[in-house]
């Protein structure tokens, strides 16, 4: 009796402190590096002429993200399970709206943003979180039918085909790759029939190859990736300058603020290619530190998922692991592009790159992850969630 009482009233850490510190460190590094990578561009831009322009906006985005994360954390995970389908429908509606002229904004030839008062909402970021919530719920509800092609696999496959069609219309091939990776990863973890999964993987490879071959825009990016030095002032421009940044960084970097590539040589230095600036200014050691923080977040996400599964909280387990897949695969894609291991995809680095929508949705996802962990801890101590 005494043991049960002590266990029940033992202090509860409200969240995974190690995970919280990793997130806080990445956000702190993000503030420094967005300012460092954008300062020259902000000063030279006639519309801003303020070296702190992107830093201030990034701080605003971060503040909105933290406020949103606090609000999301207040909702029990049962709420997200109950409304997972509706969240997914909202994501699809936003993907449709962004394609409508006058609503969706066109930037660099892509229609990916809906202008709001403070930030430009990117529906593809909403869809990443919606996919985690919906596919996790679908997998749990249909767990006894996942061996069936018609009853288990076909419905979720149809939903993903609709999402893929809408994302390709923007176009946003990078977001499509992330969304499909999340869906396939969750179906695999949920126990889908391996023959169906293998067939799906083979179809995905064929579909990606077909999309690349039939699109001059994507084919140009792939050719530029294979040999950026063949046309360093054309299709290989971004990658060649990113590789130069990595080469200049060597082991310990040239020092904070010392990057040359961010001085109008490397496009999108404070967004898609911020890791190249980090590598140039802090070298291989700095790169390892950032990679280590991301690896820790992904590891904790999967560990929280395992703990949820032990408590027979299968939806929460898949949500936690789905968030881990999302952040892990997008980090891998972004850094792979920066290092010349993958073709350019236009994906931001989670929690690090400049951008309001990505920051808000990344923080919301991590709030849900922390909520899953919070509920696990309460249940293990005999409390209700």
N, C-alpha and C positions, 0 to 999 in steps of 0.2 A: 504493500500500500504506500509506504514511504517512497519506494523507488518510482512508482507511477506518478506520485505527486511531484517529486523532484523533476521527473522528465517533462511533466505537463507545464510546469511553471519555470522551466529553464529559459534563460534569455534567448530570443530568436533573432538571429541576424536577418534583417529584412530582405537581403539579397546577397548574391554571390559577390563578396567584396573583391576578390581577385579579378573577376570578370569586369566589375565596375571600374577598377583601377586601369585595366587594359583599355577600356573604352575612353576613359578620361585622358589617358596618355596619348591615344591616337587623335583625339579632338584637340589637345594642346599642340601636338606636332602640326596638325592641320592648320591651326591659326597662324603659326610661324611660317609655314611653307607656302600657304596661299599668299601671304603678304610678300614673302621673298620672291615668289615666282611671278607676281602680278605688278610689282611696284613700277617697273619701267613702262609697261603697257599703260598703266593707269595714268602716269605722268604725261605720256605722249598723246593720249587720246583727247581730242579736242572737246569731246562731250563731257569729260570728267575733269581732267587736269588736276587731279588730286591723288597723290601717291597712296592715300589710305582708302581710296574708293572701294576696292574689292575686299579689303580687310574689314571695313565697316559693314558692308553688305553680308560678308561671310559670318560675322559676329551676329548680325540680325537673324540670318538663316539658322545659325546654331541655337540662338535663343528661342526661336520658334520651334525648332526641333526638340529642344529640351522640355519646353512647355508642353508640346504635344505628347512627348514620351511620358511625362508625369501624368497627363490625363489618361493616356492609354493604359498605363499601369494600374489605374484604379478599377478597371473592368476585369472581372474574373474571366478566366479562359473559357468557361462554359458559355459566356456571352458570345465570344468569337466563334465557338463551335455552332451555336444556335443560328447565328446570322452569317455564317461562312458563304452560303449560297448567294445571299443578297449582296454581300461585299463583292463577290465575283461578278455579279450582274452589273453593279455600279462600275467596276473596272472596265467591263466590256462597253458599257454606255459611254464612258469617257474616251475609250479608244475610237468609238464612232464619232463622237463630237469633235475630236481633234482633227478629223479628216474633212470637216465641213469648212469651206472658205468663209472667213469672217470670224470664226471661232478659234480654229487652230492657227498658230503662228508658224510661219516658214522661216527657218534659220539655216543657212548653208545648204539650201536645197531640200531640207527635210521638214515635214510638218509634224512636229512632235510636242508642241507646247500649247497650253491654253493660258492666256494672260489673265492673271488675277491682280488684286490690288497691290500685294506685297511681293509675291513670287509668281513665276511662270510655272504652272503645274504641268508636270510631265506624266501623262496617263500610264506610260509603260512602267514607271516606278510603282504606281498604285497596283498595277497588274501583277508585279512580282510578289508583293505581300498578299494580294488576293489569291494568287495561285497557291501559295503556301497554305493559307487557311482553308481554301476550298478542296484541294486535292487531299490534304490530311483528313478532312471530314469525310470526303467521298470514300477514301481508302478504308476508314474505320467502319462506315456504314455498310460498305459492300465487301467487307473482308471475306465473307463466306461465298462470294461470287467471283472473286478475282481470278479463279482458274478458268472462268468462262469468257471466251472472246466476245460473245454477243451481249451478255448481261453484265459482265464486270468491266471489260476494257472499252467496248465501243462507246458508251456514253461520255466518259472522260476524254476519250480520243477525239470525239466530235467537238467537244468544248474547246480543246486545245487547237484544233484545226481552225476554228473561228478566230481565236486569239492570234494564231500565226498569220492568217490572212490579213487581219487588221494591222498588225505590226509591220508586215511587209509593205502595206500601202503607205506607211508614213514616209520613207522606210526606216525601220530600226532593227537591223539584223542582229546587232549585239544583244539588245533586250530580248529578242526572240530566242537566242541561244541560251540565255540565262533562264528564261521562263520554262523552256523545254527541259533544261537540265534539272530544274526544281521538280517538275512534274514526273519525269522519269525516275529521279532519285527517290522520291516519296513512294511511287508505285513499287519500286524495287524493295525498299525498306518495309513496305506494307505487306509484302509477300505475294506479289503478282506471279502468275505462272511463268516459269523461266522460258518456256518456248515462246510465249507471247512477248515477253520482254526482249528476248533475243531478236525476234522478228521486228519489233518496234525499233530497236537500236539499228538494225540493218537498214530499215526504211528511212530512219533519220539521216544516216550517212549518205544514202542515195539522194535524199531530198536536198541536203546541204550542198552536195556536189552539183546537182542540177541547178540550184539557185545561183551558184557561183558561175557556172559555165554559161547560163542563159542571160546573165546580167553583165553588160560591159563595165558598169560601175564597180561591181564586186570583183570581177575578173581583173580589173586594173589594180585593185587593192592587193589581190593575191599575188599578182606578178611583181608589184612593187615590194611586197614582203619577201618574195623569194630571192630577189637581187636588187636591193635598194640602190646600190652603187651604179647600176646600169643606167639609171635616170635620176641622179641625185637632186636635180632641180625641178623634177616633175613628179611622177608617181611615187618615187622613193624619197621625197624631200623630208617628210615628217620622221620616218624611221631612221634615215641617215643621220639626222641631227640628234635624235634620241640616242642613237648608238654612240655618237661623238660625246654626248653628255656623260654616258656611262663610262666611256673610256677615260675621260678627263678626271673622273672622280677617283679612280684607282682604289687604294685601300681605305684612306681616311678622308677623302674629299678635298675640295679647294677652300672649304670654309663657308660658313653661313653668309649668304649675300654675294658670294664670289662666282656664281654661275655666269658663264658667258652665253650659253645657249638660250637662256630666258630673255636675252636682249634682242628680241624680234627675229631670232633664228628658228626657235622651236615653237611651232604653232600650238595653241591650246596648252600652254605651259602650266597654267594654274587649274586646269580641269583634267582633260584626259591624260596628259603627259606630266603630271606633277611628280610621279615617281622618278622620272628622268632627272628632274631638278634635284630631288632628294639625293639620288645617286651621285650627281655631280658635286653637290656641296658637302655631302657627308660620307661619300664613298661606299665601299662594300660593307663596312662595319655599320654605317647608318642604315643601309638597305636591310641587313640582317636584323637589326633592332625592329624595324617596321614589320618585316615579315614575321618575326617572332610574336609580335603583338596580335597580328591577324591569326596566326596559327593557334595562339592561346584562346582567342575568342571562339574559333571554330571547334577546338577541342572541348571547351566548356559547354558549347551548345550541344554537342553529341553526348557529353557526359550527363547533362541535365535530361536529355532524352532517354538515356538508359535508366536514370533514376525514376523517371516518370513511368517507364515500362514496368519496372519492378513494383511500382505501386498500382499497376493495372490502369494507368491513365494513358491509354493508347493514343488518343487524339493529341494530348499535350506532348507526348513523346515525339510524334511525327512533326508537330509544329516546331518544336525546338530543333529537331534535326533538319527540317526544311529550311529554317532560318540559317543554320550552319552551312547547308549546301549553297544557299543563295549568296551569302557573304563570301564563302570560300571560293566558289566558282567565278564570281565577278572579280574578286581580287586576283585570282589566277589569270583570268582573261586580260585584265588591265595591265598587270605587270608583264605578262607574256607579250603583249603588244609593245610595251615600252622597251622590252629587251630584244625585240625582233624574233621572238619564238612563235608568234601568232600574227595573222593579218590584222590590220587596223580595223577596229569595230566601233569606236566611238563610245566606249563604256567608261564611266567615271570610276575612281577608286573609292570604295565605300568609306564614309566618315572622314575622308581626306580631301577629295576634290571640291572645288568651288561649285556650288549649285544648291538651290533651295529645295527642290522636290526630292532629290536624292537624299539630302541630309534629313529632311522631315521623315521620309519613309524608312530610312535606315534606323533612325532613332526610335520610331514607332515599333519596328520589328524587334529591336533589342529590348524595348520595354516589355513586349509580350514574352520574350525569352526570360527576362528577369522575373516576370509575373509567374511563369511556369515554375521556376526555381523557388520562388517565394511560397507558392502553394504546396510544392513538394515538402518543403521544410515544415510548414504548419501541419500537414497531414502526418508526417513522421513523428511529430510531437503531440499528436492527439487532438489538434485543433480542427475546426471546420474551416473551409475556404470560402 
